[in-house]
Amino acid sequence: GLFSLRTLPRERSMTDDTKPTIVIKVGTSSLVDASTGLPSLSKIAALVEVLCKLKRNDMNVALVSSGAVGFGCLALGLKERPEGVMVKQALAATGQAKLMELYGRMFNSLG
């Protein structure tokens, strides 16, 4: 599949403070369908399922996600990415809220 999960060995004596944190970085291309430019719900759902499995296996997990500017463009109906820094910052602020809303819905449904 797009994302895979192997059972990782862990020590039973580790506490949340001592066990390592798995950091997963997701780029925009992993969140968006290349042919349509729209969010790929199947890819995002697969990612969320893997993260939920890690948490159920008592792992510390952190998700670092790109895509805020792209989601901002989608939310505002822009066909192309603007060039200006201030415009990109505004799009990122808008898109971040939309992206977190989508992640939240997915985690509530799948987690």
Contacts in CASP RR format, 6 or more apart in sequence:
PFRMAT RR
TARGET T0000
AUTHOR 0000-0000-0000
METHOD contacts of the structure
MODEL  1
GLFSLRTLPRERSMTDDTKPTIVIKVGTSSLVDASTGLPSLSKIAALVEV
LCKLKRNDMNVALVSSGAVGFGCLALGLKERPEGVMVKQALAATGQAKLM
ELYGRMFNSLG
1 46 0 8 1.000
2 30 0 8 1.000
2 43 0 8 1.000
2 46 0 8 1.000
2 47 0 8 1.000
3 46 0 8 1.000
3 47 0 8 1.000
3 49 0 8 1.000
3 50 0 8 1.000
4 50 0 8 1.000
5 50 0 8 1.000
5 53 0 8 1.000
5 54 0 8 1.000
7 57 0 8 1.000
8 57 0 8 1.000
8 59 0 8 1.000
10 19 0 8 1.000
10 57 0 8 1.000
10 58 0 8 1.000
10 59 0 8 1.000
11 19 0 8 1.000
16 60 0 8 1.000
19 58 0 8 1.000
19 59 0 8 1.000
19 60 0 8 1.000
20 60 0 8 1.000
21 60 0 8 1.000
21 61 0 8 1.000
21 62 0 8 1.000
22 54 0 8 1.000
22 59 0 8 1.000
22 60 0 8 1.000
22 61 0 8 1.000
22 62 0 8 1.000
23 62 0 8 1.000
23 64 0 8 1.000
24 47 0 8 1.000
24 50 0 8 1.000
24 51 0 8 1.000
24 61 0 8 1.000
24 62 0 8 1.000
24 63 0 8 1.000
24 64 0 8 1.000
25 64 0 8 1.000
25 65 0 8 1.000
25 66 0 8 1.000
26 47 0 8 1.000
26 63 0 8 1.000
26 64 0 8 1.000
26 65 0 8 1.000
26 66 0 8 1.000
27 65 0 8 1.000
27 66 0 8 1.000
27 67 0 8 1.000
28 66 0 8 1.000
28 67 0 8 1.000
28 69 0 8 1.000
28 70 0 8 1.000
30 43 0 8 1.000
30 47 0 8 1.000
31 39 0 8 1.000
31 40 0 8 1.000
31 43 0 8 1.000
31 44 0 8 1.000
31 65 0 8 1.000
31 66 0 8 1.000
31 67 0 8 1.000
31 99 0 8 1.000
32 38 0 8 1.000
32 39 0 8 1.000
32 40 0 8 1.000
32 67 0 8 1.000
32 70 0 8 1.000
33 39 0 8 1.000
33 40 0 8 1.000
33 43 0 8 1.000
37 74 0 8 1.000
38 74 0 8 1.000
39 71 0 8 1.000
39 74 0 8 1.000
39 102 0 8 1.000
44 102 0 8 1.000
44 103 0 8 1.000
44 106 0 8 1.000
45 106 0 8 1.000
45 110 0 8 1.000
48 103 0 8 1.000
48 106 0 8 1.000
48 107 0 8 1.000
48 110 0 8 1.000
48 111 0 8 1.000
49 110 0 8 1.000
51 61 0 8 1.000
51 63 0 8 1.000
51 107 0 8 1.000
52 107 0 8 1.000
52 110 0 8 1.000
52 111 0 8 1.000
54 61 0 8 1.000
55 61 0 8 1.000
55 111 0 8 1.000
63 103 0 8 1.000
65 99 0 8 1.000
65 103 0 8 1.000
67 95 0 8 1.000
67 99 0 8 1.000
68 91 0 8 1.000
68 92 0 8 1.000
68 93 0 8 1.000
68 95 0 8 1.000
68 96 0 8 1.000
68 99 0 8 1.000
69 81 0 8 1.000
69 88 0 8 1.000
69 91 0 8 1.000
69 92 0 8 1.000
69 95 0 8 1.000
70 81 0 8 1.000
70 91 0 8 1.000
70 95 0 8 1.000
71 94 0 8 1.000
71 95 0 8 1.000
71 96 0 8 1.000
71 98 0 8 1.000
71 99 0 8 1.000
71 102 0 8 1.000
72 78 0 8 1.000
72 91 0 8 1.000
72 92 0 8 1.000
72 94 0 8 1.000
72 95 0 8 1.000
72 98 0 8 1.000
73 79 0 8 1.000
73 80 0 8 1.000
73 81 0 8 1.000
73 91 0 8 1.000
74 95 0 8 1.000
74 98 0 8 1.000
75 94 0 8 1.000
75 95 0 8 1.000
75 98 0 8 1.000
76 91 0 8 1.000
76 94 0 8 1.000
78 91 0 8 1.000
81 88 0 8 1.000
82 88 0 8 1.000
82 91 0 8 1.000
END
